[in-house]
Amino acid sequence: MVNLVVLDSYPYQKSEFERFKVFGNLIIYEDTSISDIAKRIDGADIVITNKVLLNEDVLKHNSSVKFVAVSATGYNVVDIQYLANNSSKLTYV
């Protein structure tokens, strides 16, 4: 089963992410502090972020992450080079 984590559902309604339950286990956080990022994505296959930074330092310790979706315009919160070098995918949601 796929593990999905939404790191910062705000400013959206939590219910807008509920549709992703069809893909697997879903955990939704309204917000995530810098100190909680690594712990919250541990074991996640898919991570959805709006403003929470997913840089190499965070991603290299969480090799289970294979897909990152950004729920905002732009992708400056994600280390796209690290994802590309590690066969992970990036998209908007």
C-alpha positions as MATLAB code, in Angstrom:
seq = 'MVNLVVLDSYPYQKSEFERFKVFGNLIIYEDTSISDIAKRIDGADIVITNKVLLNEDVLKHNSSVKFVAVSATGYNVVDIQYLANNSSKLTYV';
ca = [
       0.000    0.000    0.000;
       1.217    3.520   -0.841;
       1.877    6.015    1.958;
       0.922    9.631    1.217;
       1.716   12.639    3.405;
       0.372   16.172    3.033;
       2.813   18.407    4.907;
       0.814   21.629    4.851;
      -2.815   21.452    3.838;
      -3.365   25.098    4.748;
      -4.656   27.214    2.939;
      -6.815   24.470    1.446;
      -9.630   22.612    3.133;
      -8.528   19.260    4.540;
     -11.399   17.640    2.659;
      -9.795   18.628   -0.661;
      -7.031   16.085    0.004;
      -9.337   13.280    1.167;
      -9.758   12.093   -2.445;
      -6.176   10.788   -2.328;
      -7.216    8.056    0.124;
      -8.014    5.852   -2.873;
      -4.264    5.549   -3.496;
      -3.316    4.333   -0.019;
      -2.666    5.469    3.526;
      -3.097    9.227    3.828;
      -1.866   11.523    6.594;
      -2.763   15.215    6.426;
      -1.013   17.901    8.469;
      -2.295   21.467    8.474;
       1.262   22.747    8.868;
       4.733   21.273    9.433;
       7.642   22.952   11.186;
      11.186   22.585    9.865;
      12.090   20.328   12.771;
       9.218   17.915   11.955;
       9.697   17.494    8.191;
      12.031   14.477    8.212;
       9.974   12.650   10.835;
       6.691   13.253    9.010;
       7.888   12.044    5.602;
       9.667    8.989    7.006;
       8.222    5.991    5.155;
       6.202    8.130    2.739;
       6.087    7.197   -0.938;
       4.312   10.391   -1.975;
       4.680   13.809   -0.349;
       2.446   16.788   -1.062;
       3.755   20.197   -0.052;
       2.648   23.775   -0.460;
       5.333   25.828    1.270;
       7.275   23.251    3.318;
      10.847   23.020    2.027;
      11.977   19.633    0.706;
      15.684   20.070    0.143;
      18.469   17.513   -0.271;
      19.191   17.427    3.469;
      15.635   16.257    4.157;
      15.177   14.014    1.129;
      18.464   12.099    1.387;
      17.377   10.686    4.756;
      14.002    9.599    3.373;
      14.746    7.371    0.403;
      11.184    6.032    0.376;
       9.974    9.287   -1.241;
       9.468    8.576   -4.932;
       6.960   11.259   -5.861;
       6.549   14.877   -4.741;
       3.532   17.021   -5.599;
       3.483   20.768   -5.051;
       0.110   22.338   -4.268;
       1.264   25.847   -5.167;
       2.603   27.680   -8.177;
       6.320   27.264   -8.678;
       8.551   24.541   -7.323;
      11.197   26.542   -5.480;
      10.383   24.624   -2.274;
      11.650   21.358   -3.766;
      15.194   20.324   -4.664;
      14.413   19.275   -8.223;
      18.000   18.328   -9.005;
      18.097   15.902   -6.080;
      14.800   14.339   -7.174;
      16.024   13.933  -10.757;
      19.286   12.354   -9.625;
      17.387    9.853   -7.494;
      14.677    8.832   -9.978;
      11.931   10.614   -8.061;
       9.132   12.477   -9.818;
       7.772   15.990   -9.310;
       4.415   17.426  -10.332;
       1.754   19.928   -9.350;
      -1.440   18.913   -7.662;
];
